[in-house]
């Protein structure tokens, strides 16, 4: 019993925390590298080259019983589109971090569900029933998320936490952290998450080599809601690591905006989970008798 509980609860929790730490650590690593003069083009090239070396052999190892898919023009077009969206998103993300901070990047990343919902509505992949409570919750969550992002980007506020001994990276940064650069960085990070949302629309779920394994496994074991609740955790991790390793300051606007963003994020996720639960009920009711169908629908 203890081993099963550890596998179903302790192990997924540890894996998700590790995945979020990895995401934030990559942003912190880039920030430190950019302050030392590394181009973000080179950083993205290194990251994609490493991912290719890891993922390419796995395509042959785990190709399944049907083998690799046949090479078609439509497949090439989809791969090109996914690559373009993903690469553009990474460029905007790291340029935004260069202009601002890893903490801001973690906060803005909570816009992804809201942007995904908006794009899904535009491309008619999502039904917009305005009288439905679930749709209303998604809309409200999206509005709250965008409002929180605006607070984070356009309001810095006073410093809450700053490193007692700022590192040489921060003291000798040629970029500075002016208000204008902070806003530009925030807008680039928002554009990055918009591109990633489009990437999700084109391809379902796909990630970097390490996180794709962790997230896919946790999705199978615990479900999408469990995976999504760890997303705001990256804000706390980024703030702590930024202060410790980079000497970054934590601003009041980032805290307020991150809280608002998290509320909107959970609103959209809650509505999506409620929608999936309703679909499961409806699917189950189709296999039952007509006598069982009415109370089941009434209970939703």
C-alpha positions in Angstrom: 0.0 0.0 0.0 2.8 2.4 0.9 4.6 1.8 -2.3 1.4 2.3 -4.4 0.6 5.5 -2.6 4.2 6.8 -3.2 3.9 5.9 -6.9 0.5 7.5 -7.4 1.0 10.6 -5.2 4.5 11.2 -4.0 6.3 10.4 -7.2 4.1 12.6 -9.5 4.4 15.5 -7.1 8.2 15.3 -7.0 8.3 14.9 -10.8 6.2 18.0 -11.4 8.2 20.1 -9.0 11.4 19.0 -10.7 9.9 19.8 -14.1 9.0 23.3 -13.0 12.4 23.8 -11.4 14.0 22.7 -14.8 11.9 25.2 -16.7 12.8 28.1 -14.4 16.4 26.9 -14.2 16.7 27.1 -18.0 15.4 30.7 -17.9 17.8 31.6 -15.1 20.7 30.0 -17.0 19.8 32.0 -20.1 19.6 35.2 -18.1 23.0 34.6 -16.6 24.4 33.7 -20.0 23.0 36.8 -21.7 24.5 39.0 -19.0 27.8 37.5 -19.9 27.3 38.3 -23.6 25.8 35.1 -25.0 23.4 35.7 -27.9 19.9 34.3 -27.4 20.1 33.0 -31.0 23.0 30.9 -30.0 21.3 29.8 -26.8 18.2 28.7 -28.7 20.3 26.9 -31.2 22.1 24.9 -28.5 18.8 24.0 -26.9 17.2 22.7 -30.1 20.4 20.9 -31.0 20.5 19.1 -27.7 16.7 18.3 -27.9 17.2 16.9 -31.4 20.1 14.6 -30.2 17.9 13.3 -27.4 14.5 13.0 -29.2 15.6 11.8 -32.7 16.9 8.3 -31.5 13.7 7.9 -29.4 11.6 8.2 -32.5 13.1 4.9 -33.7 13.1 3.2 -30.3 9.5 3.9 -29.5 8.0 3.9 -33.0 5.3 1.4 -32.0 3.9 -1.5 -34.0 3.0 0.6 -37.1 6.4 2.1 -37.5 7.3 5.7 -38.4 4.6 7.6 -40.3 4.9 7.8 -44.1 6.5 11.0 -45.3 3.9 13.2 -46.9 3.8 16.9 -48.0 1.1 17.6 -45.4 3.4 16.2 -42.7 6.2 18.4 -43.8 4.0 21.4 -43.7 2.9 20.6 -40.2 6.4 20.1 -39.0 7.5 23.4 -40.6 4.6 25.2 -39.0 5.2 23.7 -35.6 8.9 24.5 -35.9 8.3 28.1 -36.9 5.8 28.7 -34.1 8.0 27.0 -31.5 11.2 28.7 -32.6 9.6 32.1 -32.8 8.1 31.6 -29.4 11.5 30.7 -27.9 13.1 33.7 -29.5 10.5 36.1 -28.0 10.7 34.3 -24.7 14.4 34.6 -24.2 14.6 38.1 -25.6 11.9 39.1 -23.2 13.9 37.5 -20.3 16.9 39.4 -21.4 15.0 42.7 -21.2 13.2 41.8 -17.9 13.6 38.8 -15.5 12.9 35.1 -15.2 10.2 35.9 -12.6 8.3 38.0 -15.1 8.6 35.2 -17.6 7.1 32.7 -15.1 4.2 35.0 -14.3 3.4 35.8 -17.9 3.5 32.1 -18.8 0.1 31.7 -17.0 -1.4 33.5 -20.0 -1.1 30.4 -22.1 -4.5 28.8 -21.2 -6.2 32.2 -21.9 -4.5 32.6 -25.2 -5.2 29.0 -26.2 -8.9 29.5 -25.4 -9.0 32.7 -27.5 -7.3 31.0 -30.5 -9.5 28.0 -30.1 -12.6 30.2 -30.4 -11.2 32.0 -33.4 -10.4 28.8 -35.3 -13.8 27.3 -34.2 -12.3 24.6 -32.1 -14.2 25.8 -29.1 -17.9 26.4 -28.8 -18.8 29.9 -27.5 -22.1 29.4 -25.7 -22.4 32.7 -23.8 -25.3 31.5 -21.7 -23.3 28.5 -20.5 -21.7 28.9 -17.0 -18.6 27.0 -18.2 -18.1 29.4 -21.1 -18.7 32.4 -18.8 -16.0 31.0 -16.4 -13.5 30.6 -19.3 -14.2 34.2 -20.5 -13.9 35.6 -17.0 -10.7 33.6 -16.4 -9.3 34.9 -19.6 -10.1 38.5 -18.8 -8.6 38.2 -15.3 -5.5 36.6 -16.7 -4.9 39.3 -19.2 -5.6 42.0 -16.5 -3.0 40.4 -14.3 -0.5 40.4 -17.1 -1.1 44.1 -17.7 -0.4 44.8 -14.0 2.8 42.8 -14.1 4.1 44.5 -17.3 3.1 48.1 -16.7 3.4 48.4 -12.9 6.6 47.6 -11.2 6.0 49.1 -7.9 8.4 49.3 -4.9 11.0 46.6 -4.3 9.8 43.9 -1.9 12.8 41.6 -1.8 16.3 42.3 -3.1 19.6 40.4 -2.7 21.8 41.7 0.1 24.8 41.1 -2.0 23.9 41.6 -5.7 26.0 39.5 -7.9 28.5 40.9 -10.4 26.1 39.7 -13.1 23.5 42.2 -12.0 25.9 45.0 -11.1 27.7 45.0 -14.5 24.7 44.3 -16.7 25.0 46.4 -19.9 21.3 46.1 -20.5 19.9 47.7 -17.3 16.4 47.2 -16.1 14.6 50.5 -17.1 10.9 50.8 -17.1 10.9 50.8 -20.9 12.9 47.7 -21.2 10.7 46.0 -18.6 7.6 46.8 -20.6 9.2 45.6 -23.9 10.3 42.4 -22.2 6.8 41.8 -20.9 5.2 42.3 -24.3 7.8 40.0 -25.9 7.0 37.4 -23.2 3.2 37.8 -23.9 3.9 37.4 -27.6 5.9 34.3 -26.8 3.0 32.7 -25.0 0.6 33.6 -27.8 2.9 31.8 -30.2 3.1 28.8 -27.9 -0.7 28.8 -27.7 -0.8 28.7 -31.5 1.7 25.8 -31.3 -0.7 23.9 -29.0 -3.6 24.5 -31.5 -1.5 23.0 -34.3 -0.2 20.1 -32.3 -1.6 18.9 -29.0 0.7 18.5 -26.3 4.4 18.5 -27.0 7.4 19.8 -25.0 11.1 19.7 -24.6 12.8 16.3 -24.2 12.7 16.2 -20.4 9.4 17.9 -19.7 7.5 16.0 -22.3 8.2 12.7 -20.6 7.3 14.1 -17.1 4.1 15.8 -18.2 2.9 13.0 -20.4 3.5 10.5 -17.6 1.7 12.7 -15.0 -1.1 13.4 -17.5 -1.7 9.6 -17.8 -1.5 9.0 -14.1 -3.2 12.0 -12.5 -5.0 13.9 -15.3 -4.6 17.4 -16.9 -5.9 19.4 -13.9 -3.2 18.0 -11.6 -0.5 18.9 -14.1 -1.8 22.5 -14.6 -1.9 23.4 -10.9 1.9 23.3 -10.8 2.2 26.1 -13.3 2.0 29.1 -10.9 4.6 27.3 -8.7 7.2 28.4 -11.3 6.6 32.0 -10.2 7.8 31.3 -6.7 10.7 29.2 -7.9 11.8 31.9 -10.4 11.6 34.7 -7.8 13.7 32.7 -5.3 16.3 31.6 -7.9 16.4 35.1 -9.4 17.2 36.7 -6.0 19.7 34.0 -5.0 21.6 33.5 -8.3 21.2 36.7 -10.2 20.6 39.3 -7.4 17.3 40.3 -9.0 14.8 42.3 -7.1 11.2 41.2 -6.5 8.7 44.0 -7.2 5.3 44.6 -5.7 3.7 44.8 -9.2 5.0 41.4 -10.0 3.5 39.9 -6.9 0.1 41.5 -7.4 0.0 40.7 -11.1 1.1 37.1 -10.5 -1.7 36.6 -8.0 -4.3 38.0 -10.4 -2.8 35.9 -13.2 -3.0 32.7 -11.1 -6.6 33.4 -10.3 -7.5 33.8 -14.0 -5.3 30.7 -14.8 -7.2 28.5 -12.3 -10.5 29.9 -13.5 -9.9 28.8 -17.1 -8.5 25.4 -15.9 -11.5 24.9 -13.6 -13.9 25.6 -16.4 -12.1 23.2 -18.7 -12.1 20.4 -16.0 -15.8 21.0 -15.5 -16.4 20.7 -19.2 -14.5 17.5 -19.4 -16.5 16.1 -16.4 -19.7 17.0 -18.2 -18.6 15.3 -21.3 -17.7 12.2 -19.3 -21.1 12.1 -17.8 -22.8 12.6 -21.2 -20.7 9.8 -22.7 -21.6 7.5 -19.8 -25.2 8.3 -20.1 -25.3 7.3 -23.8 -24.5 3.7 -22.7 -27.2 3.6 -20.1 -31.0 3.1 -20.4 -33.4 6.0 -20.8 -34.5 5.6 -17.2 -31.0 6.3 -16.0 -30.3 9.1 -18.5 -32.7 11.7 -17.1 -31.4 11.9 -13.5 -27.8 11.9 -14.7 -28.4 14.9 -16.9 -30.3 16.6 -14.2 -27.5 16.2 -11.7 -25.0 18.1 -13.9 
